Amino acid sequence: MNWIEFFKGIKPDITFFAPITDTEIANIKTVTGIELSGDLLDLLLQTNGIRDNTFSDYLVYSSDFIIERFKYCQGYFDDPGFDNKHSYLFFADDGCGDFFGHEVKDGRIISPEICYYYPIAPDEYRVVASDLRTWATEWYSGRLLV
């Protein structure tokens, strides 16, 4: 899929970046223990992040920001109140501190489904879209409410 054309069609005032490099892919795996795959990898191979020019915010995180958010959220996952049955690789947020990402297990993305995670309430996560394309279409059209 041509992700650049797809995102231009739903949000015109955005900036794309150079594709993710093999070194950056390896760095995500080294730091997070998670192997990129599926639509997220395909998107990053076309553009390493997407920035909204209106709000100067990421629509889709760059590899560096994926790592930064992973480290930030590990504190929540390590909290004794969290059930530790779930781990995530986040690629976007809602601008209010809540995240969108893929559930992972044993270092792999286990489904194309997109989960929403609210880090203030331990264990509050739910599937909000069947895949990356559906999530982007619904989220950026305002039809997906969290």
Helices and strands as residue ranges (DSSP letters): H 3-10, E 14-16, H 22-32, H 38-46, E 50-52, E 57-60, H 63-77, E 87-93, E 99-105, E 108-109, E 114-117, E 125-129, H 132-141
